């Protein structure tokens, strides 16, 4: 444990609670002293400390003498011995604070130190030194109170100058009652105090003879021991400079040029020292000893012992009634209470703490009983201090202090100040014991109504938290802020800033936004208040992006910030301005090297999509796997491998020419705009209020490439740097090697805007995009560098992860190159399925160099077909119309040469400047949905040699395709005739608003003829299909070939054509030629597409339904006519089996069953439509088992369905009748009819091999035993595809190699012949 | 008598992850930062106390004027209830 006396509090107590000597002196004395720049008291003060008075043995109440280690006298003029004026004291305190504020503020660094640094520093380094001064001053405001005795003068020093007239009389006059302090006059103090007489002689005036004479006279009058002579100003050689001036620490407000004590030489020093030593050891200490003795005896006699205590209690109880004054009774110096208090204080001052404590104990109970609270508290306070100095019972000490503190606070008037002092002492105690946390709470309790005191106390409290172990940084910060608020209330702005700044170091790294904002905002405001706008702005910047604050606060922050910025009178340039927020992850760089984009939408498409399209187009090197990137890296110098390429334009060579002291800039301009690098940056307004942003542009650096500089050594190598800070705006426009775009916009609250900024380089070199700059509310310029946190950046083109982030924004600028611009018009935004449209692709070249070797690839060749240049001039859709003269295989049907999907334009085609290339395209979408078209056009630059030989134009279009007509076809074979089919077409209008006019149905292959069984007019009188309307049409489908070969089947009523007009036959509208180019191409595509699903199965028919869109509001002009084509490919003619057959024979036979059973011959004609040889097993079964096998039943049902459809067509008027019903009926009838027996004769069980595409006739025979009607459908054809010896390919695996076919019903009526 | 309450969940690294002002009383102008200040300052106390007691709910561990801080400390996070 540290010695209490050596703690700050202990030291302070030993200095402050010491005997007071009242000084009374004449003006002449003062005058003599003032020659040294000091008053008399000041002159003596440095010599009042006695650190080692070993010579003196002190003997107080106990007879055990002890030595004082330290002793001090406090000298005061009698006029100062009074309670200080409260206002004056306050003023002085304020002054102390203000001075400290000024001093500390000038030392205040811009950046508060980091917390960790602070913690490592020692206490005195951090703690402002003026706290001590302030606390001392605060305690001094309470000196010379009447309820405490330690400030009461112990002795009186009367000083008269030797120059004074009648010095003896002067001595007497000096101790005149009306000059004495009120303490003595009011009876609080015993006026009979120790007097000491001192004659001051100024050696500069005259010799000391007169003084000696007076001294003798004095000794005669006042007694020989109490008089002394002091000679000063003995320096004969003029002013002296003292090495370590003893006064310097006591008189802080001395003027700098003033030499304190300049006329005092070493003799004077010694004399003063001796006199004061003598005064204390020979007079004051013995006097105090004696007084303690006397008082102690008196106290022992009256108060000690049991009897006295009882008496005292009794007496005080009686006294209680008559006293009701607030502070208890008035105690005069002669009262026993005052005397005990004096005894205690004297003992305390003589460091006999045991004695002091016992007396304090005694008196405290008395005061408590008397309800003299102030005195009680004061005694408690002293008890606490005594305990502390005794280093006994900490608990006692603290409880005493707390008790005193609370008691002080209880008394309303003036208690606060006493409480403050008590608190400070208490804190001193706690601090001495390292109880910083508790000390802080006491500081907090001290805070009274006076905001200034509170501020200082709170600040001290914060430091206590800081020094507590472990460091309580949160509390530290909080109390600093509290203290700052109080400082601000008292207009101590500098202190406020200081405390807040200290607090910043705590809050700097927290995420407690409200706190941070509050602190920064207020510091900013206060700095602005002091006129230090630059620093104010720095702090205000911190609070700008306060999205968490209320709208009101945000407005306040922004307004104040802008006001402060305005006051600075200049535009601020702030790196990383937080408003608006730039989302770096949104950063997108779009630039064009080989890859150019027709539209911004094309640029945002994933690179891989383009890549897959371009794979076949770009010239490949000998190495097999090469893409554009590898190519590029091979073509380019290694150095630039990492950097991206962009193309310069405009200024070709900046060439400086020095001529007659005038710098001329000669610019050679080239046609063609530079190709801009586009950077998409997202700006987000975190606030709820709108902010205006202006002048958003990129920050770029363009430097001539080192290689260029080397090769062009003769030309002046100039570093082309755009230094906009130096150049004025206008000059930049001429000299700047690149053009920057500027964007202005206003961000509403919470809005996010994607801004596209561009930079277009005009000279070759290395271009680097450094960052972005903008102006907030046209007063603050913000910068943001991209590189710093680029890690998460997603660059559209930056798919090469090996590139360092910096290089993503670094571009090698090469010379101007031709660039194609392309667009397709009119490209619809949405269309219906089947809509056939002509489109025009237009390619433009802005540069004077022609481009050639054009190639094109389209992502959806199924929907977008490349036409011919000639087609541009034809009229659509009239040219599609069928004319009689035109040969169907005519020139227009010639298909383009497309290899691997890449369309090569004719070699002679070049795109020249100002002559755009136009090329026709056909659009027809086959499926509904959103379709993204990607079109790439590859081209080569003929004459330009450079890094790039070719470029690619990328176009991207989105198309929304709505469903229009749902067309389906069903073909059922006719059981009666081979190669004749019933075609049923179901059309449903799926649109919600459009009407369609069905126009024409065409079968694509010429061998198939279609004829309409029933005019459409009957079903659809208006010819147009309204929304959601369905239509079913029936056609007969016939094979022309079979028609010619099998001439026996003919139906003259129907004429068979491959195209059937669905409209009224009389209408003069012509049919469209389906074999012409766009339709034929699209049909091929459809075939390919639909064919993949069911490949390799023969006997398929393709149909095209052509319809037209009817728009009532639009008069159908030729150009407005929308032609729709619906393609149904590979419509199956037969069922899944490759065979078809026909049973032929007599239908009605008369036979005499009496004679014999009847044998009937029928023929079965089986045809094989498969590619391979099929072996067919005809397997009639006598037992009719329709339900035997589910598959058979299903097959039967399927057939019968077709059958029913076939037979019922002429009867069924209502097309809505579903065939299912008929099917079930047929099934039922079958089972009923087949009751009667008949037998297939044995020869009927045959097996035949049928060659591909051939027909075989098989004779069959049945035996009938009774007349009746028989259904000969109870046979099964088992067919087997004979595996071919040659390679069948993988197609054979997909289709079934064998199957079972249920027989058709064949009704035979046998009658009994008569 | 406190009329408003502030509820904050603070993560282990003293980062506030949830903040709510509850109570029907008219909001004071400086309520938001005052509450934050008080709660932030109370973290010191929590850090001291949390290791000395096994209780998870620490009632009235700190106060500022009439605002009392109570804390519920979970194993990982610190949760505040504050009146």
Interface residues (C-beta under 8 A of the other chain):
Chain A: X465 X470 X472 X473 X474 X475 X477 X478 X479 X481 X510 X511 X512 X513 X514 X515 X517 X518 X549 X550
Chain B: X14 X15 X16 X30 X32 X33 X35 X36 X37 X38 X40 X41 X42 X43 X44 X45 X47 X48
